Amino acid sequence: MRLLARTTVNAVCALSLLGLAACGTGTSSSSKPAGPFAGMSGPEIANKAVETTKKAKSMTVVVDTTTDEGKVSAHLSTAASGDCAGTMAIGPAGTMEIRKVGATVYTKFDEALLREQSKGEPAEDVDAAVEMLAGHWMKSKASDPDSKDMLELCDLGTLLKDFEANDNAAEKGGETTADGRPALRLTEKDGKDTYTMLVATGGEPYILQVDAKGKEPMTMKLSDFDKPVVVEAPAVKDIVDPDKPNG
């Protein structure tokens, strides 16, 4: 699933590098209306939100984007410890589930994704693989090369590393809500692309949502900050070993 993981990570990185988390070239709003973050400029709010979000020990990340590879989506709850659980999908290729518990990774693919990843293989081999693996968990080490790419989506440091507190172009866009939570809208433009960041106005000023409109539209939602991420290993009976003909 290297393609799936890499496509999603690249999409997240592109958004953070080009959007509100990057150093922009525009000018910030000088107005200082009353309300949340009164007296703070757009860039000051954006930078504070980045710093606060990067300090979180855990969160849930939901990404939906469209790239040259097709529609990509991911829904993961991940902790700074590296433990995580969730699902990932790309285009019509199908879905995979992932769980990381300590140094062990468990993955489960549906039939559609297995067939997509097996294109070009003999039909009888593909059918055999689908019969053995579809809907079952596989176990591997987090240190395995094939696991490392997938696990970038389970690494908070990787997901947020390109979000830097050096914005100088964010504009205040008024109050709104993000999944029911009060938020302040910040906007920024880069050529024909428009980026919007929603920052929580109640409690800690976490980034709740980032939207990109342009060549590669994308929405990333963040939630469940600092909530425990409890990941359980699948039952032994549900785990198969593809290297053993009888599972």
DOVOPA-866662 format. One record per atom (N, C-alpha, C): atom name; x, y, z; residue in one letter. Coordinates in steps of 0.1 Angstrom, whole numbers, plus 5000, padded with zeros to 4 digits. Example, Ala and Ser with C-alpha at 12.3 -4.5 7.8 and 13.67 -1.06 7.14 Angstrom:
BEGIN
site x y z code
N 5132 4943 5078 a .
CA 5123 4955 5078 a .
C 5132 4967 5078 a .
N 5128 4978 5071 s .
CA 5137 4989 5071 s .
C 5129 5000 5079 s .
This chain:
BEGIN
site x y z code
N 5008 4988 5000 m .
CA 5000 5000 5000 m .
C 5009 5013 5000 m .
N 5020 5011 4994 r .
CA 5029 5023 4994 r .
C 5023 5035 4986 r .
N 5016 5032 4975 l .
CA 5010 5042 4967 l .
C 5000 5050 4975 l .
N 4991 5042 4982 l .
CA 4981 5049 4990 l .
C 4986 5058 5000 l .
N 4996 5053 5008 a .
CA 5001 5061 5019 a .
C 5009 5073 5013 a .
N 5017 5071 5003 r .
CA 5025 5082 4998 r .
C 5016 5092 4992 r .
N 5005 5088 4985 t .
CA 4996 5098 4978 t .
C 4990 5107 4989 t .
N 4985 5101 5000 t .
CA 4979 5109 5010 t .
C 4989 5118 5018 t .
N 5000 5113 5021 v .
CA 5010 5121 5027 v .
C 5014 5132 5019 v .
N 5016 5130 5006 n .
CA 5020 5141 4997 n .
C 5009 5152 4996 n .
N 4997 5147 4996 a .
CA 4986 5157 4996 a .
C 4986 5165 5008 a .
N 4988 5159 5020 v .
CA 4988 5167 5032 v .
C 5000 5177 5032 v .
N 5011 5172 5028 c .
CA 5023 5180 5028 c .
C 5021 5192 5018 c .
N 5015 5189 5006 a .
CA 5013 5200 4997 a .
C 5004 5211 5003 a .
N 4994 5207 5010 l .
CA 4985 5216 5016 l .
C 4992 5225 5026 l .
N 5000 5218 5035 s .
CA 5006 5226 5045 s .
C 5017 5235 5040 s .
N 5024 5230 5029 l .
CA 5035 5239 5024 l .
C 5029 5251 5016 l .
N 5018 5249 5010 l .
CA 5013 5260 5002 l .
C 5002 5269 5009 l .
N 4997 5263 5020 g .
CA 4985 5270 5026 g .
C 4989 5279 5038 g .
N 4980 5279 5047 l .
CA 4981 5288 5058 l .
C 4993 5286 5067 l .
N 4998 5273 5067 a .
CA 5010 5270 5075 a .
C 5023 5275 5069 a .
N 5022 5279 5057 a .
CA 5035 5283 5050 a .
C 5036 5298 5051 a .
N 5048 5303 5048 c .
CA 5051 5317 5049 c .
C 5045 5324 5036 c .
N 5035 5332 5037 g .
CA 5028 5337 5025 g .
C 5034 5350 5021 g .
N 5028 5356 5010 t .
CA 5034 5368 5005 t .
C 5024 5379 5005 t .
N 5012 5376 5010 g .
CA 5001 5387 5010 g .
C 5003 5396 5022 g .
N 4993 5404 5025 t .
CA 4993 5413 5036 t .
C 4981 5409 5045 t .
N 4983 5410 5058 s .
CA 4973 5406 5068 s .
C 4963 5417 5070 s .
N 4952 5414 5075 s .
CA 4942 5424 5078 s .
C 4946 5432 5091 s .
N 4944 5445 5090 s .
CA 4948 5453 5101 s .
C 4936 5455 5111 s .
N 4924 5451 5107 s .
CA 4913 5453 5116 s .
C 4914 5444 5128 s .
N 4909 5449 5139 k .
CA 4910 5442 5152 k .
C 4896 5442 5158 k .
N 4886 5434 5153 p .
CA 4873 5434 5158 p .
C 4872 5427 5172 p .
N 4861 5430 5179 a .
CA 4859 5423 5192 a .
C 4856 5409 5189 a .
N 4856 5401 5200 g .
CA 4853 5386 5198 g .
C 4866 5378 5201 g .
N 4865 5365 5197 p .
CA 4876 5356 5199 p .
C 4889 5362 5192 p .
N 4900 5361 5199 f .
CA 4913 5366 5195 f .
C 4913 5381 5192 f .
N 4905 5388 5199 a .
CA 4904 5403 5197 a .
C 4918 5408 5200 a .
N 4922 5417 5191 g .
CA 4936 5423 5193 g .
C 4947 5416 5186 g .
N 4944 5404 5181 m .
CA 4954 5396 5174 m .
C 4952 5396 5159 m .
N 4962 5397 5151 s .
CA 4961 5397 5136 s .
C 4959 5383 5131 s .
N 4955 5382 5118 g .
CA 4954 5369 5112 g .
C 4966 5360 5113 g .
N 4978 5365 5110 p .
CA 4990 5357 5111 p .
C 4993 5353 5125 p .
N 4990 5362 5135 e .
CA 4993 5358 5149 e .
C 4984 5347 5153 e .
N 4971 5347 5149 i .
CA 4962 5336 5152 i .
C 4966 5323 5146 i .
N 4970 5324 5133 a .
CA 4974 5312 5126 a .
C 4986 5306 5132 a .
N 4996 5314 5136 n .
CA 5008 5309 5142 n .
C 5006 5303 5156 n .
N 4997 5309 5163 k .
CA 4993 5303 5176 k .
C 4986 5290 5175 k .
N 4977 5289 5165 a .
CA 4970 5276 5162 a .
C 4980 5265 5158 a .
N 4990 5268 5150 v .
CA 4999 5258 5146 v .
C 5007 5254 5158 v .
N 5012 5263 5166 e .
CA 5020 5259 5178 e .
C 5012 5250 5187 e .
N 5000 5254 5189 t .
CA 4991 5247 5199 t .
C 4988 5233 5193 t .
N 4985 5232 5181 t .
CA 4981 5219 5175 t .
C 4993 5209 5175 t .
N 5005 5214 5172 k .
CA 5017 5206 5172 k .
C 5021 5200 5186 k .
N 5015 5206 5196 k .
CA 5018 5201 5210 k .
C 5009 5190 5214 k .
N 4998 5188 5207 a .
CA 4989 5177 5210 a .
C 4995 5164 5210 a .
N 4992 5155 5220 k .
CA 4997 5142 5222 k .
C 4990 5132 5214 k .
N 4978 5135 5209 s .
CA 4970 5126 5201 s .
C 4959 5134 5194 s .
N 4954 5128 5183 m .
CA 4943 5135 5176 m .
C 4937 5125 5166 m .
N 4925 5129 5160 t .
CA 4920 5121 5149 t .
C 4921 5130 5137 t .
N 4926 5124 5126 v .
CA 4928 5131 5114 v .
C 4919 5125 5103 v .
N 4912 5134 5096 v .
CA 4903 5129 5085 v .
C 4908 5138 5072 v .
N 4912 5131 5062 v .
CA 4916 5137 5050 v .
C 4908 5133 5038 v .
N 4903 5142 5030 d .
CA 4896 5139 5017 d .
C 4902 5149 5007 d .
N 4907 5143 4996 t .
CA 4913 5151 4986 t .
C 4912 5144 4972 t .
N 4915 5152 4962 t .
CA 4915 5146 4948 t .
C 4928 5150 4942 t .
N 4935 5139 4938 t .
CA 4949 5141 4932 t .
C 4949 5135 4918 t .
N 4961 5135 4912 d .
CA 4962 5128 4899 d .
C 4959 5113 4900 d .
N 4961 5108 4912 e .
CA 4958 5093 4914 e .
C 4944 5090 4917 e .
N 4936 5101 4918 g .
CA 4921 5099 4920 g .
C 4918 5104 4934 g .
N 4906 5101 4939 k .
CA 4901 5105 4952 k .
C 4908 5098 4963 k .
N 4913 5105 4972 v .
CA 4921 5098 4984 v .
C 4914 5102 4997 v .
N 4913 5093 5006 s .
CA 4907 5096 5019 s .
C 4914 5088 5029 s .
N 4914 5093 5041 a .
CA 4920 5086 5053 a .
C 4913 5091 5065 a .
N 4911 5082 5075 h .
CA 4905 5085 5087 h .
C 4913 5077 5098 h .
N 4921 5085 5106 l .
CA 4930 5078 5115 l .
C 4930 5085 5129 l .
N 4930 5077 5139 s .
CA 4932 5082 5153 s .
C 4946 5078 5156 s .
N 4954 5088 5160 t .
CA 4969 5085 5162 t .
C 4974 5092 5174 t .
N 4984 5086 5181 a .
CA 4990 5092 5193 a .
C 5004 5094 5190 a .
N 5010 5103 5199 a .
CA 5024 5106 5197 a .
C 5033 5094 5200 a .
N 5028 5084 5207 s .
CA 5035 5071 5209 s .
C 5037 5063 5196 s .
N 5028 5066 5186 g .
CA 5029 5059 5173 g .
C 5017 5049 5172 g .
N 5010 5046 5182 d .
CA 4999 5037 5181 d .
C 4988 5045 5173 d .
N 4981 5037 5164 c .
CA 4970 5044 5156 c .
C 4961 5033 5151 c .
N 4950 5038 5146 a .
CA 4940 5029 5140 a .
C 4931 5037 5131 a .
N 4927 5031 5119 g .
CA 4919 5038 5110 g .
C 4918 5031 5097 g .
N 4913 5039 5087 t .
CA 4911 5034 5073 t .
C 4917 5043 5063 t .
N 4921 5038 5052 m .
CA 4926 5046 5041 m .
C 4920 5040 5028 m .
N 4918 5049 5018 a .
CA 4913 5045 5005 a .
C 4918 5054 4994 a .
N 4918 5049 4982 i .
CA 4922 5057 4971 i .
C 4913 5053 4959 i .
N 4907 5064 4953 g .
CA 4898 5062 4942 g .
C 4888 5050 4944 g .
N 4886 5043 4933 p .
CA 4876 5031 4933 p .
C 4884 5018 4937 p .
N 4897 5020 4941 a .
CA 4905 5008 4943 a .
C 4901 5000 4955 a .
N 4894 5006 4965 g .
CA 4890 4998 4977 g .
C 4896 5005 4989 g .
N 4895 4997 5000 t .
CA 4898 5003 5013 t .
C 4907 4993 5021 t .
N 4916 4999 5029 m .
CA 4924 4991 5038 m .
C 4922 4996 5053 m .
N 4923 4987 5062 e .
CA 4923 4991 5076 e .
C 4937 4989 5082 e .
N 4940 4997 5091 i .
CA 4953 4996 5097 i .
C 4953 4998 5112 i .
N 4960 4990 5120 r .
CA 4962 4992 5134 r .
C 4977 4990 5137 r .
N 4982 4999 5145 k .
CA 4995 4998 5150 k .
C 4995 4998 5165 k .
N 5001 4987 5170 v .
CA 5001 4985 5185 v .
C 5016 4983 5188 v .
N 5022 4993 5194 g .
CA 5037 4991 5197 g .
C 5045 4990 5185 g .
N 5052 4979 5184 a .
CA 5061 4977 5172 a .
C 5055 4968 5162 a .
N 5042 4965 5163 t .
CA 5035 4956 5154 t .
C 5024 4963 5146 t .
N 5023 4960 5134 v .
CA 5013 4966 5125 v .
C 5004 4955 5120 v .
N 4991 4958 5120 y .
CA 4981 4949 5115 y .
C 4973 4956 5103 y .
N 4972 4950 5092 t .
CA 4965 4956 5080 t .
C 4955 4946 5075 t .
N 4944 4951 5070 k .
CA 4933 4943 5064 k .
C 4928 4950 5051 k .
N 4928 4943 5040 f .
CA 4924 4948 5027 f .
C 4911 4942 5023 f .
N 4903 4950 5016 d .
CA 4891 4944 5010 d .
C 4894 4938 4996 d .
N 4885 4931 4990 e .
CA 4888 4924 4977 e .
C 4891 4934 4966 e .
N 4884 4945 4966 a .
CA 4887 4955 4955 a .
C 4902 4960 4955 a .
N 4907 4963 4967 l .
CA 4920 4968 4968 l .
C 4930 4957 4965 l .
N 4928 4945 4970 l .
CA 4937 4934 4967 l .
C 4938 4932 4952 l .
N 4927 4932 4945 r .
CA 4927 4930 4930 r .
C 4934 4942 4923 r .
N 4932 4954 4928 e .
CA 4939 4965 4922 e .
C 4954 4964 4923 e .
N 4958 4960 4935 q .
CA 4973 4960 4938 q .
C 4979 4947 4931 q .
N 4971 4938 4926 s .
CA 4976 4926 4920 s .
C 4975 4926 4905 s .
N 4972 4937 4899 k .
CA 4970 4938 4885 k .
C 4983 4933 4878 k .
N 4981 4925 4867 g .
CA 4992 4920 4860 g .
C 4997 4906 4864 g .
N 4992 4902 4876 e .
CA 4995 4888 4881 e .
C 4986 4878 4875 e .
N 4990 4865 4874 p .
CA 4981 4855 4869 p .
C 4968 4855 4876 p .
N 4957 4853 4869 a .
CA 4944 4853 4875 a .
C 4942 4843 4886 a .
N 4948 4831 4884 e .
CA 4946 4821 4895 e .
C 4953 4825 4908 e .
N 4965 4832 4906 d .
CA 4972 4837 4918 d .
C 4964 4848 4925 d .
N 4958 4857 4917 v .
CA 4950 4868 4923 v .
C 4938 4862 4931 v .
N 4931 4853 4924 d .
CA 4920 4847 4931 d .
C 4923 4840 4944 d .
N 4935 4833 4944 a .
CA 4939 4826 4956 a .
C 4943 4836 4967 a .
N 4949 4847 4963 a .
CA 4952 4858 4973 a .
C 4940 4864 4979 a .
N 4930 4867 4970 v .
CA 4918 4873 4975 v .
C 4911 4863 4985 v .
N 4910 4851 4981 e .
CA 4903 4841 4990 e .
C 4910 4840 5003 e .
N 4923 4841 5004 m .
CA 4931 4840 5016 m .
C 4930 4852 5025 m .
N 4932 4864 5018 l .
CA 4935 4876 5025 l .
C 4923 4886 5027 l .
N 4914 4886 5017 a .
CA 4903 4896 5018 a .
C 4895 4895 5031 a .
N 4894 4906 5038 g .
CA 4887 4906 5050 g .
C 4894 4900 5062 g .
N 4907 4897 5061 h .
CA 4914 4891 5072 h .
C 4926 4900 5075 h .
N 4931 4900 5087 w .
CA 4942 4908 5091 w .
C 4955 4901 5088 w .
N 4965 4909 5084 m .
CA 4979 4904 5083 m .
C 4988 4912 5093 m .
N 4998 4905 5098 k .
CA 5006 4910 5109 k .
C 5020 4912 5103 k .
N 5026 4924 5107 s .
CA 5040 4927 5103 s .
C 5047 4935 5113 s .
N 5060 4937 5112 k .
CA 5067 4946 5121 k .
C 5067 4960 5116 k .
N 5066 4969 5125 a .
CA 5066 4983 5121 a .
C 5079 4987 5114 a .
N 5090 4980 5117 s .
CA 5103 4983 5111 s .
C 5104 4978 5097 s .
N 5095 4970 5092 d .
CA 5096 4964 5078 d .
C 5095 4976 5068 d .
N 5102 4975 5057 p .
CA 5102 4986 5047 p .
C 5088 4989 5042 p .
N 5080 4979 5039 d .
CA 5067 4981 5034 d .
C 5058 4988 5044 d .
N 5061 4986 5057 s .
CA 5052 4992 5067 s .
C 5056 5007 5070 s .
N 5068 5010 5067 k .
CA 5073 5024 5071 k .
C 5065 5035 5063 k .
N 5062 5032 5050 d .
CA 5055 5042 5042 d .
C 5041 5044 5047 d .
N 5034 5033 5050 m .
CA 5020 5034 5056 m .
C 5020 5041 5069 m .
N 5030 5039 5077 l .
CA 5030 5044 5091 l .
C 5033 5059 5091 l .
N 5037 5065 5080 e .
CA 5038 5079 5080 e .
C 5025 5086 5084 e .
N 5014 5080 5080 l .
CA 5001 5085 5084 l .
C 4998 5083 5098 l .
N 5005 5075 5105 c .
CA 5003 5072 5119 c .
C 5013 5080 5128 c .
N 5021 5088 5121 d .
CA 5031 5096 5128 d .
C 5027 5110 5129 d .
N 5024 5115 5141 l .
CA 5020 5129 5142 l .
C 5031 5139 5138 l .
N 5043 5135 5140 g .
CA 5054 5144 5136 g .
C 5055 5145 5121 g .
N 5053 5134 5114 t .
CA 5053 5135 5099 t .
C 5041 5143 5094 t .
N 5029 5140 5100 l .
CA 5017 5147 5095 l .
C 5018 5162 5097 l .
N 5024 5167 5107 l .
CA 5024 5181 5111 l .
C 5037 5188 5109 l .
N 5048 5181 5104 k .
CA 5061 5187 5104 k .
C 5062 5199 5095 k .
N 5054 5200 5084 d .
CA 5054 5211 5075 d .
C 5046 5223 5079 d .
N 5038 5221 5090 f .
CA 5031 5232 5095 f .
C 5040 5240 5104 f .
N 5044 5252 5099 e .
CA 5053 5261 5106 e .
C 5047 5274 5110 e .
N 5050 5278 5122 a .
CA 5045 5291 5127 a .
C 5052 5303 5122 a .
N 5051 5305 5109 n .
CA 5057 5316 5103 n .
C 5048 5323 5092 n .
N 5035 5322 5095 d .
CA 5025 5328 5085 d .
C 5026 5343 5086 d .
N 5024 5350 5075 n .
CA 5023 5364 5075 n .
C 5013 5370 5065 n .
N 5003 5361 5061 a .
CA 4994 5365 5051 a .
C 4979 5361 5055 a .
N 4977 5355 5066 a .
CA 4963 5350 5069 a .
C 4954 5362 5072 a .
N 4942 5361 5066 e .
CA 4932 5372 5068 e .
C 4920 5366 5077 e .
N 4915 5374 5086 k .
CA 4904 5370 5094 k .
C 4892 5369 5085 k .
N 4884 5359 5086 g .
CA 4872 5358 5078 g .
C 4859 5356 5085 g .
N 4859 5359 5098 g .
CA 4846 5358 5106 g .
C 4845 5345 5114 g .
N 4835 5345 5122 e .
CA 4832 5333 5130 e .
C 4824 5323 5123 e .
N 4826 5310 5126 t .
CA 4818 5300 5120 t .
C 4818 5288 5130 t .
N 4816 5276 5124 t .
CA 4816 5264 5133 t .
C 4823 5253 5124 t .
N 4830 5243 5132 a .
CA 4836 5232 5125 a .
C 4831 5220 5133 a .
N 4823 5212 5126 d .
CA 4816 5200 5133 d .
C 4810 5204 5146 d .
N 4803 5215 5146 g .
CA 4796 5220 5158 g .
C 4804 5228 5168 g .
N 4817 5229 5166 r .
CA 4825 5237 5175 r .
C 4827 5251 5170 r .
N 4826 5261 5179 p .
CA 4828 5275 5174 p .
C 4842 5276 5169 p .
N 4844 5284 5158 a .
CA 4857 5286 5152 a .
C 4858 5299 5146 a .
N 4870 5303 5143 l .
CA 4873 5315 5136 l .
C 4879 5311 5122 l .
N 4874 5317 5112 r .
CA 4878 5314 5098 r .
C 4890 5323 5095 r .
N 4901 5317 5090 l .
CA 4912 5325 5084 l .
C 4913 5321 5069 l .
N 4916 5330 5061 t .
CA 4917 5327 5047 t .
C 4931 5332 5041 t .
N 4935 5326 5030 e .
CA 4947 5330 5024 e .
C 4947 5326 5009 e .
N 4952 5334 5000 k .
CA 4953 5330 4986 k .
C 4967 5329 4981 k .
N 4968 5319 4972 d .
CA 4981 5317 4965 d .
C 4978 5315 4950 d .
N 4979 5326 4943 g .
CA 4975 5325 4929 g .
C 4960 5322 4928 g .
N 4957 5312 4920 k .
CA 4943 5308 4919 k .
C 4938 5299 4930 k .
N 4947 5295 4939 d .
CA 4943 5286 4950 d .
C 4939 5294 4962 d .
N 4929 5289 4969 t .
CA 4924 5295 4981 t .
C 4925 5285 4993 t .
N 4930 5290 5004 y .
CA 4931 5281 5016 y .
C 4923 5287 5028 y .
N 4917 5279 5035 t .
CA 4909 5283 5047 t .
C 4913 5275 5059 t .
N 4915 5281 5070 m .
CA 4918 5274 5083 m .
C 4908 5278 5093 m .
N 4902 5268 5100 l .
CA 4892 5270 5110 l .
C 4899 5268 5123 l .
N 4899 5278 5132 v .
CA 4906 5277 5145 v .
C 4896 5277 5156 v .
N 4897 5268 5166 a .
CA 4888 5267 5177 a .
C 4889 5280 5185 a .
N 4877 5285 5189 t .
CA 4876 5297 5197 t .
C 4873 5294 5211 t .
N 4869 5282 5214 g .
CA 4867 5278 5228 g .
C 4877 5268 5233 g .
N 4883 5271 5244 g .
CA 4894 5262 5249 g .
C 4907 5265 5242 g .
N 4915 5255 5240 e .
CA 4927 5257 5233 e .
C 4925 5260 5218 e .
N 4933 5269 5212 p .
CA 4931 5273 5198 p .
C 4937 5263 5188 p .
N 4931 5251 5188 y .
CA 4935 5241 5179 y .
C 4930 5244 5165 y .
N 4938 5239 5155 i .
CA 4933 5239 5141 i .
C 4922 5228 5140 i .
N 4910 5231 5136 l .
CA 4900 5222 5135 l .
C 4898 5217 5120 l .
N 4901 5225 5111 q .
CA 4899 5222 5097 q .
C 4907 5230 5088 q .
N 4912 5224 5077 v .
CA 4919 5232 5067 v .
C 4913 5228 5053 v .
N 4910 5237 5045 d .
CA 4904 5235 5032 d .
C 4912 5241 5021 d .
N 4914 5234 5010 a .
CA 4921 5240 4999 a .
C 4912 5239 4987 a .
N 4911 5250 4979 k .
CA 4903 5250 4967 k .
C 4912 5254 4956 k .
N 4913 5246 4946 g .
CA 4922 5249 4935 g .
C 4924 5236 4927 g .
N 4937 5234 4922 k .
CA 4940 5223 4913 k .
C 4937 5209 4920 k .
N 4941 5209 4933 e .
CA 4939 5196 4941 e .
C 4931 5200 4953 e .
N 4918 5200 4952 p .
CA 4909 5204 4963 p .
C 4911 5194 4975 p .
N 4910 5199 4987 m .
CA 4913 5190 4998 m .
C 4906 5196 5011 m .
N 4902 5187 5019 t .
CA 4897 5190 5033 t .
C 4904 5181 5043 t .
N 4910 5187 5053 m .
CA 4916 5180 5064 m .
C 4909 5184 5077 m .
N 4904 5175 5085 k .
CA 4897 5178 5098 k .
C 4905 5172 5109 k .
N 4907 5179 5120 l .
CA 4914 5175 5131 l .
C 4905 5176 5143 l .
N 4905 5165 5152 s .
CA 4897 5165 5164 s .
C 4902 5156 5174 s .
N 4895 5154 5185 d .
CA 4899 5145 5196 d .
C 4913 5147 5201 d .
N 4916 5160 5203 f .
CA 4930 5164 5207 f .
C 4932 5159 5222 f .
N 4944 5152 5223 d .
CA 4948 5147 5236 d .
C 4939 5136 5242 d .
N 4930 5131 5235 k .
CA 4922 5120 5240 k .
C 4929 5107 5238 k .
N 4928 5098 5247 p .
CA 4935 5085 5246 p .
C 4932 5077 5234 p .
N 4942 5072 5227 v .
CA 4940 5064 5215 v .
C 4943 5049 5220 v .
N 4932 5042 5221 v .
CA 4933 5028 5225 v .
C 4931 5019 5213 v .
N 4942 5012 5210 v .
CA 4942 5003 5198 v .
C 4944 4988 5203 v .
N 4935 4980 5199 e .
CA 4936 4966 5202 e .
C 4941 4957 5191 e .
N 4949 4947 5193 a .
CA 4953 4938 5183 a .
C 4941 4929 5179 a .
N 4940 4926 5166 p .
CA 4929 4917 5162 p .
C 4930 4903 5169 p .
N 4919 4896 5170 a .
CA 4919 4883 5175 a .
C 4928 4874 5167 a .
N 4935 4865 5173 v .
CA 4944 4856 5166 v .
C 4937 4848 5155 v .
N 4925 4844 5157 k .
CA 4917 4837 5147 k .
C 4915 4845 5134 k .
N 4916 4858 5135 d .
CA 4913 4867 5124 d .
C 4926 4871 5116 d .
N 4937 4866 5121 i .
CA 4950 4869 5114 i .
C 4955 4858 5106 i .
N 4959 4861 5093 v .
CA 4964 4851 5084 v .
C 4978 4854 5081 v .
N 4986 4843 5077 d .
CA 5000 4845 5073 d .
C 5001 4841 5058 d .
N 5002 4851 5050 p .
CA 5003 4849 5035 p .
C 5014 4840 5031 p .
N 5024 4838 5039 d .
CA 5035 4829 5036 d .
C 5033 4815 5039 d .
N 5021 4812 5045 k .
CA 5018 4798 5048 k .
C 5005 4795 5040 k .
N 5006 4785 5031 p .
CA 4995 4781 5023 p .
C 4982 4779 5030 p .
N 4983 4774 5042 n .
CA 4971 4770 5050 n .
C 4967 4781 5060 n .
N 4973 4793 5058 g .
CA 4970 4805 5067 g .
C 4977 4803 5081 g .
